[in-house]
Amino acid sequence: MTARRIDGKLRAAEIQSEVAERAAKLRSEGVIPTLAMMRIGEDPASVIYLRKKAEASESVGVASKEVILPADANHDEARSALAALNQDPDVHGILLQLPLPEGWDVTELLGMIDPDKDVDGFHSVSVGRLAKGEPTFVSCTPLGVLYLILREGIELKGKVVAVLGRSNVVGRPLANLLSQKGPTGDATVILLHSRSRNPGTLTRQADVLIAAAGKAGVVTADMVKPGATVIDVGIHRVPNPDKPGKFRLVGDVAPEVKEVAGALTPVPGGVGPMTVAMLLRNTVDAASGMTTRPLEVRDGAATG
């Protein structure tokens, strides 16, 4: 058995097409959905990520506004920049690009973002609302994983889902999302982490295994229930043994898992595109005056 490939690019394109329709409608009503992206310093990866996000935004009719501060800017300048974005009625979503340069207080700056513009879902208010099952912006990668699962027609109700990794960015919000009541949740969630004992015994019980451990190849074939759906959130740049001096991208899931799993996301081309699609969706939600739009399921596909 070879796992069916779950095409994240295809699903993300579907969502971005829907977002583009909504953005066009807003523009016809005089509202230009706008995403402000703030960067501190010149981290090369951050520069590339923001450029790609800006390109994706423009492609669906979402305007992007970049705010760049030097790495040696003082904290008052950063606070003032965020305050200005909060107060700007033409800015609907605010993204603070991470990581920040050494010496910056990430928690403080994230906490300054207006929760109603927190399209990354990192504000403590957003996290608290999610934990209570209240309307909120949800962190884009967990939301993208959920959409991917639902759009593939994979049943969650009553199923066992193992989430490997307990970060505040992916693992914890995913566990919250998947266990909530309703047609897009109702899963029995096992949250595993670096201190979990005998993790393979637990992951082999899972109908859906989500790998977000941050370690290349940590999920091996013997950890996977035959026929299970495996979602690989990890992405790592490692040396390419076939091309000396070159690198390749790999995930948290080892290659041999494809011989056991029923369905598997690739790296790259799996969860990554969904993360960007969810950022655009959240921004259009914010421009529509919504804290979030509830997920709906029609014919096995998540919509909204």
C-alpha positions in Angstrom: 0.0 0.0 0.0 1.2 3.5 -0.9 -0.4 6.5 0.8 -2.7 8.7 -1.3 -1.1 12.1 -1.7 -3.0 15.0 -0.1 -2.4 18.1 -2.3 -2.2 21.2 -0.1 -1.5 23.4 -3.1 -4.8 22.3 -4.8 -6.9 22.9 -1.6 -5.2 26.2 -0.9 -6.0 27.4 -4.4 -9.6 26.5 -3.9 -9.7 28.6 -0.7 -7.9 31.5 -2.2 -10.4 31.5 -5.1 -13.2 31.8 -2.6 -11.3 34.5 -0.7 -10.8 36.4 -4.0 -14.6 36.4 -4.6 -15.3 37.8 -1.2 -12.5 40.4 -1.5 -14.0 41.5 -4.9 -17.4 41.9 -3.3 -15.9 44.0 -0.5 -14.1 46.2 -3.0 -17.4 46.7 -4.9 -18.8 48.0 -1.6 -15.9 50.4 -1.1 -13.9 48.3 1.3 -10.3 47.3 0.4 -9.2 44.4 2.6 -5.8 45.3 3.8 -3.2 43.3 5.6 -0.4 45.2 7.5 2.8 43.2 7.9 5.4 44.5 10.4 9.0 43.3 10.3 11.8 44.3 12.7 15.3 43.7 11.3 16.5 42.0 8.1 16.3 38.3 8.8 16.7 36.8 5.3 14.0 34.2 5.8 11.6 36.8 7.1 12.2 39.1 4.1 11.4 36.2 1.8 8.3 35.1 3.7 6.8 38.6 3.8 7.4 39.0 0.1 5.6 35.8 -0.7 2.7 36.8 1.6 2.4 40.1 -0.1 2.4 38.5 -3.5 -0.3 36.0 -2.3 -2.4 38.9 -0.9 -2.3 40.9 -4.0 -3.3 37.9 -6.1 -6.6 37.6 -4.3 -7.4 41.3 -4.0 -6.1 41.9 -0.5 -3.9 45.0 -0.3 -0.7 44.6 1.7 1.1 47.3 3.7 4.7 46.6 4.9 6.0 48.3 8.0 9.8 47.8 8.5 11.8 48.8 11.5 15.6 48.3 11.8 16.9 45.7 14.2 18.3 48.5 16.4 15.0 50.4 16.6 13.9 51.2 20.2 10.8 49.6 21.7 8.9 52.8 21.7 9.1 53.0 18.0 7.7 49.5 17.7 4.9 50.2 20.1 4.0 53.4 18.2 4.0 51.6 14.9 1.6 48.9 16.2 -0.6 51.5 17.9 -0.9 53.4 14.6 -1.9 50.2 12.8 -4.5 49.5 15.5 -6.0 52.9 15.0 -6.0 52.9 11.2 -9.5 52.1 10.0 -8.1 51.1 6.5 -6.0 48.3 8.1 -8.0 45.2 8.8 -5.4 42.6 9.7 -2.0 43.0 11.4 0.8 40.4 11.2 4.0 40.7 13.3 6.6 38.6 11.5 8.6 36.3 13.7 11.2 35.6 14.9 12.1 39.0 16.3 15.8 40.1 16.7 17.4 39.2 20.0 16.3 41.3 22.9 12.8 42.0 21.8 9.8 40.9 23.9 7.6 38.9 21.6 4.8 38.5 24.1 4.6 42.3 24.7 4.4 43.2 21.1 1.9 40.5 20.1 -0.2 41.6 23.1 -0.4 45.1 21.6 -2.2 44.0 18.5 -5.9 44.7 18.5 -7.5 41.2 18.9 -10.0 42.2 16.2 -7.1 42.6 13.8 -5.1 39.7 15.1 -5.3 37.6 11.9 -2.4 35.4 13.0 -4.4 34.3 16.1 -1.5 34.8 18.5 -3.0 37.3 20.9 -3.8 36.0 24.4 -7.4 37.1 23.9 -7.6 35.1 20.6 -6.1 32.0 22.4 -8.5 32.4 25.3 -11.5 32.7 23.1 -10.5 29.5 21.2 -10.0 27.6 24.5 -13.6 28.6 25.5 -15.1 27.8 22.1 -15.9 31.4 21.4 -15.6 33.2 18.0 -12.0 34.2 17.4 -9.2 34.3 14.8 -7.4 31.0 14.9 -3.7 30.6 14.2 -3.3 30.0 10.5 -1.4 26.7 10.5 -3.8 24.8 12.8 -6.8 26.3 10.9 -5.2 25.2 7.7 -4.7 21.7 8.9 -8.3 21.5 10.0 -9.5 22.8 6.6 -7.2 20.3 4.8 -8.6 17.4 6.7 -12.2 18.4 6.2 -11.9 19.3 2.5 -10.4 15.8 1.9 -13.6 14.4 3.4 -11.8 12.8 6.3 -14.2 12.1 9.2 -13.3 13.5 12.6 -16.4 12.8 14.7 -15.5 10.2 17.3 -12.1 9.5 15.6 -8.9 9.3 17.5 -6.5 12.1 16.5 -2.9 12.2 17.7 -1.1 15.5 17.7 2.6 15.3 18.1 3.9 18.6 19.5 2.5 21.0 22.1 3.6 24.4 20.8 1.4 27.4 21.3 1.5 28.0 17.5 0.4 24.6 16.3 -0.1 21.7 18.7 -2.2 23.3 21.5 -4.6 25.2 19.2 -5.0 22.2 17.0 -6.0 20.1 20.1 -8.5 22.7 21.0 -10.0 22.9 17.4 -10.3 19.2 16.9 -11.9 18.5 20.3 -14.6 21.2 20.0 -18.2 20.3 19.6 -19.7 20.4 16.1 -19.4 19.0 12.6 -15.8 20.2 12.3 -14.6 18.6 15.6 -15.8 16.0 18.1 -12.5 14.1 17.8 -10.8 12.3 20.7 -7.5 14.0 20.8 -4.2 12.7 22.2 -1.6 15.5 22.6 1.9 14.1 22.7 5.2 15.9 23.4 8.9 15.4 24.2 8.1 14.0 27.7 5.4 11.5 26.5 6.3 7.9 27.4 6.0 5.3 24.6 4.6 7.7 22.1 4.4 5.0 19.4 1.9 3.1 21.5 -0.4 6.1 21.5 0.1 7.2 17.9 -0.7 3.7 16.6 -4.2 4.2 18.0 -4.8 7.3 15.9 -7.0 7.4 12.8 -5.4 10.8 12.1 -1.8 11.6 13.1 -0.6 15.2 12.9 3.2 15.6 13.2 4.2 19.1 14.5 7.2 18.1 16.6 9.8 20.2 14.9 12.2 17.4 14.3 13.0 15.9 10.9 11.8 12.3 10.4 10.6 11.8 14.0 7.5 9.9 12.9 8.5 6.5 11.6 6.4 3.8 10.0 6.1 1.7 13.2 4.3 4.7 14.8 1.5 4.8 12.3 -1.7 2.8 12.3 -2.2 1.1 8.9 -4.4 3.2 6.7 -4.3 6.3 8.9 -4.2 9.8 7.6 -0.9 11.5 8.3 -0.5 15.3 8.3 3.1 16.5 8.2 3.4 20.1 9.6 7.2 20.1 9.9 9.6 21.6 7.4 13.3 21.3 7.6 16.2 22.2 5.3 18.7 19.3 5.3 21.7 18.2 3.2 20.8 16.4 0.0 22.7 13.1 -0.1 22.2 12.8 -3.8 23.5 16.3 -4.6 26.6 17.2 -2.5 26.5 20.8 -1.3 22.8 21.0 -2.0 19.9 21.0 0.4 16.3 19.6 0.3 13.2 20.1 2.3 11.8 17.3 4.5 9.1 17.1 7.2 8.6 15.5 10.6 7.5 12.3 8.9 10.0 9.7 7.6 9.7 8.6 3.9 8.8 5.0 4.8 5.5 6.2 6.4 4.0 6.4 2.9 4.0 2.5 2.8 1.8 2.3 5.9 -0.5 5.4 5.8 -3.7 5.7 3.9 -3.2 9.3 3.0 -0.2 11.7 3.6 0.6 15.3 3.0 3.9 16.0 1.1 6.7 18.4 2.2 6.7 20.9 0.6 3.2 21.3 -0.9 1.1 20.1 1.9 0.3 22.2 5.0 2.5 25.2 4.0 0.2 26.6 1.2 -2.8 26.2 3.6 -1.2 28.5 6.2 -1.0 31.3 3.7 -4.6 30.7 2.5 -5.9 30.9 6.1 -4.1 34.2 6.6 -5.8 35.7 3.6 -9.2 34.2 4.8 -8.8 35.7 8.2 -7.9 39.1 6.7 -11.0 39.1 4.6 -13.0 38.1 7.7 -11.6 41.0 9.5 -12.5 43.4 6.7 -16.0 42.0 6.8 -16.3 42.9 10.4 -16.2 39.3 11.6 -14.0 38.0 14.4 -14.3 34.7 12.6 -16.5 32.9 10.2 -17.6 29.5 11.4 -16.5 26.4 9.5 -19.3 24.7 7.6 -19.3 21.3 6.1 -21.2 20.5 2.9 -20.7 17.1 1.2 -17.6 16.5 3.2 -16.0 19.8 2.3 -15.2 22.6 4.8 -16.5 26.0 3.6 -16.4 29.5 4.9 
